[in-house]
């Protein structure tokens, strides 16, 4: 969806992002997971499927949906699609029709969110688009953003600030983040405040997204 800057994550790519999580991270009931641009829910659904494969009971699965995973998106269609995917996966995996987990998937402009809530893990394929100015509530990033800001870099900066201590984020971002001159200040912030745990490239793959040509990579960062 070019108009809304959303390019939905192919399942094969989503699986590579989800594979970055270890089972022990998923099995900890204190850990929380956020997708700040959840689209049609592919990443959260794949996360739930991995959790299901760990042979948890329907009570654990229901609690995982209600208390541990959260999704934001700006489009009502995306919110509905994500809820349908999560509930369909729950019912398919558990065969339990007595429970009706409440999905914490919210209609929200992530970059306008100024809540104090933080998350253990943030996973995202953020929107890609240059914008003329950053949102007013992100004015503190003026010194970091150079040139025309891109939405994916704003989502990355927002997510770094929303991580709990010893938290991690896993993002699918353009390869230009490594070398682009407009991203030099962002790379400096990442270097100063985060550990780079992993970088995954797709050197032989083109046209990973429908109706879009963009070389991307997976990054996993954890805070100091």
Secondary structure as GFF3:
##gff-version 3
##sequence-region A 1 224
A	DSSP	alpha_helix	11	18	.	.	.	ID=ss1
A	DSSP	alpha_helix	23	27	.	.	.	ID=ss2
A	DSSP	beta_strand	33	35	.	.	.	ID=ss3
A	DSSP	alpha_helix	42	52	.	.	.	ID=ss4
A	DSSP	alpha_helix	58	63	.	.	.	ID=ss5
A	DSSP	pi_helix	64	68	.	.	.	ID=ss6
A	DSSP	beta_strand	69	73	.	.	.	ID=ss7
A	DSSP	alpha_helix	76	94	.	.	.	ID=ss8
A	DSSP	beta_strand	104	107	.	.	.	ID=ss9
A	DSSP	three_ten_helix	110	112	.	.	.	ID=ss10
A	DSSP	beta_strand	119	124	.	.	.	ID=ss11
A	DSSP	three_ten_helix	136	141	.	.	.	ID=ss12
A	DSSP	alpha_helix	151	161	.	.	.	ID=ss13
A	DSSP	beta_strand	163	174	.	.	.	ID=ss14
A	DSSP	three_ten_helix	175	178	.	.	.	ID=ss15
A	DSSP	three_ten_helix	181	183	.	.	.	ID=ss16
A	DSSP	alpha_helix	184	193	.	.	.	ID=ss17
A	DSSP	beta_strand	194	201	.	.	.	ID=ss18
A	DSSP	beta_strand	216	223	.	.	.	ID=ss19
###
